[in-house]
Amino acid sequence: SRFGVDHETFEQAFDDLGRALGFSAERPDKAWGKGPDNLWCLKRDHYLLVECKNQVKAEREEIAKTETGQMNNSFAWFTENYPGANASCVMIVPTKKVGEAAGFNMPVTVIREGKLKRLVGNVQNFFKEFAACDLMDLDPATVQKWLNDHGLSTDLLISTYTEQVEK
C-alpha cells in the first residue's frame, strides 16, 4: 500500500493487510456501494473504519468538505449496521489539516505518507520473522511478541501510525 496507486488496488491491498495480520476485514463500499472503503474488526465490538484518499495530490494542504462528508456518511452507515460497536475512524490522506468549510462528526485520525511507509516496513519485517523459525514449533505467544515488536498489535496499530487532525 502506497500513495499514488489506483484506489481499487490500494483498498484491496489494505484489505489483504488486515487479513494477513489476523483481523476480519471487508470492503463495504465495494461490496454494497455504501459504508467505508475498508473495515477491520480489531477485537470484539471494536473496528477500524478507513477511508482511503491515497490518490489525492501529495501537495494538497487540506482535507476537503466532500471527504469529511464521506467519512461522516461512512460512520453513520457503521453505527446503523453495527449497533453498540465502537469504531476508530481513520483517513489515509497526505494532509492532516481539515479545510475551513469541512468537519467531522466524530473523532478522526489520519495516516499520512511517512506513517504509511513505516507501517509497510514494519509489516515486511514482521513477516521476515517467520523465515527463520520452524512453523511446526511456532506458538501464539511468539507471534504476539513479534506483532508487539513491530508495532502491529491491536493496541499499537492506531497509536503508532495515526495522527490527530488539525483545524
LINVENPE-V943190 format. One record per residue. N is the residue number from 1. RES is the residue in one letter. OMEGA is omega in radians with two decimals (* if undefined). Layout:
n:N res:RES omega:OMEGA
n:N res:RES omega:OMEGA
//
This chain:
n:1 res:S omega:3.10
n:2 res:R omega:3.12
n:3 res:F omega:3.05
n:4 res:G omega:3.12
n:5 res:V omega:3.10
n:6 res:D omega:-3.07
n:7 res:H omega:3.13
n:8 res:E omega:3.12
n:9 res:T omega:-3.11
n:10 res:F omega:-3.11
n:11 res:E omega:3.09
n:12 res:Q omega:3.11
n:13 res:A omega:3.13
n:14 res:F omega:3.05
n:15 res:D omega:3.11
n:16 res:D omega:3.12
n:17 res:L omega:3.11
n:18 res:G omega:3.14
n:19 res:R omega:-3.14
n:20 res:A omega:3.12
n:21 res:L omega:3.03
n:22 res:G omega:3.13
n:23 res:F omega:2.95
n:24 res:S omega:-3.06
n:25 res:A omega:3.08
n:26 res:E omega:3.13
n:27 res:R omega:-3.05
n:28 res:P omega:-3.11
n:29 res:D omega:3.12
n:30 res:K omega:-3.06
n:31 res:A omega:-3.02
n:32 res:W omega:-3.13
n:33 res:G omega:3.04
n:34 res:K omega:-3.09
n:35 res:G omega:-3.07
n:36 res:P omega:3.07
n:37 res:D omega:-3.12
n:38 res:N omega:3.09
n:39 res:L omega:3.09
n:40 res:W omega:2.98
n:41 res:C omega:-3.10
n:42 res:L omega:3.06
n:43 res:K omega:-3.07
n:44 res:R omega:3.09
n:45 res:D omega:3.03
n:46 res:H omega:-3.04
n:47 res:Y omega:2.98
n:48 res:L omega:-3.11
n:49 res:L omega:-2.98
n:50 res:V omega:2.95
n:51 res:E omega:-3.08
n:52 res:C omega:3.07
n:53 res:K omega:-3.05
n:54 res:N omega:-3.14
n:55 res:Q omega:3.08
n:56 res:V omega:3.13
n:57 res:K omega:-3.07
n:58 res:A omega:-3.09
n:59 res:E omega:3.12
n:60 res:R omega:-3.02
n:61 res:E omega:-3.02
n:62 res:E omega:2.98
n:63 res:I omega:-3.04
n:64 res:A omega:3.12
n:65 res:K omega:3.13
n:66 res:T omega:-3.14
n:67 res:E omega:3.08
n:68 res:T omega:3.09
n:69 res:G omega:3.11
n:70 res:Q omega:3.10
n:71 res:M omega:3.12
n:72 res:N omega:3.11
n:73 res:N omega:3.12
n:74 res:S omega:3.12
n:75 res:F omega:3.09
n:76 res:A omega:3.08
n:77 res:W omega:-3.13
n:78 res:F omega:-3.09
n:79 res:T omega:3.11
n:80 res:E omega:-3.05
n:81 res:N omega:3.14
n:82 res:Y omega:-3.07
n:83 res:P omega:3.11
n:84 res:G omega:-3.13
n:85 res:A omega:3.10
n:86 res:N omega:3.09
n:87 res:A omega:2.93
n:88 res:S omega:-3.06
n:89 res:C omega:-3.08
n:90 res:V omega:3.02
n:91 res:M omega:3.06
n:92 res:I omega:-2.97
n:93 res:V omega:-3.09
n:94 res:P omega:-3.08
n:95 res:T omega:3.07
n:96 res:K omega:-3.11
n:97 res:K omega:3.13
n:98 res:V omega:3.13
n:99 res:G omega:-3.06
n:100 res:E omega:-3.11
n:101 res:A omega:-3.06
n:102 res:A omega:3.09
n:103 res:G omega:3.10
n:104 res:F omega:3.10
n:105 res:N omega:-3.10
n:106 res:M omega:3.10
n:107 res:P omega:3.12
n:108 res:V omega:3.00
n:109 res:T omega:-3.14
n:110 res:V omega:2.95
n:111 res:I omega:3.09
n:112 res:R omega:-2.98
n:113 res:E omega:-3.12
n:114 res:G omega:3.14
n:115 res:K omega:3.09
n:116 res:L omega:3.09
n:117 res:K omega:3.10
n:118 res:R omega:3.10
n:119 res:L omega:-3.14
n:120 res:V omega:3.13
n:121 res:G omega:3.13
n:122 res:N omega:3.08
n:123 res:V omega:3.12
n:124 res:Q omega:3.13
n:125 res:N omega:3.08
n:126 res:F omega:-3.10
n:127 res:F omega:3.06
n:128 res:K omega:3.12
n:129 res:E omega:-3.07
n:130 res:F omega:-3.08
n:131 res:A omega:-3.04
n:132 res:A omega:-3.09
n:133 res:C omega:3.06
n:134 res:D omega:-3.08
n:135 res:L omega:3.12
n:136 res:M omega:-3.10
n:137 res:D omega:-3.03
n:138 res:L omega:3.12
n:139 res:D omega:-3.11
n:140 res:P omega:-3.13
n:141 res:A omega:3.11
n:142 res:T omega:3.12
n:143 res:V omega:3.12
n:144 res:Q omega:3.10
n:145 res:K omega:3.12
n:146 res:W omega:3.09
n:147 res:L omega:3.11
n:148 res:N omega:-3.11
n:149 res:D omega:-3.07
n:150 res:H omega:3.08
n:151 res:G omega:-3.06
n:152 res:L omega:3.11
n:153 res:S omega:3.14
n:154 res:T omega:-3.08
n:155 res:D omega:-3.08
n:156 res:L omega:-3.03
n:157 res:L omega:-3.07
n:158 res:I omega:-3.09
n:159 res:S omega:-3.09
n:160 res:T omega:-2.95
n:161 res:Y omega:-3.09
n:162 res:T omega:3.10
n:163 res:E omega:3.08
n:164 res:Q omega:3.05
n:165 res:V omega:3.11
n:166 res:E omega:3.10
n:167 res:K omega:*
//
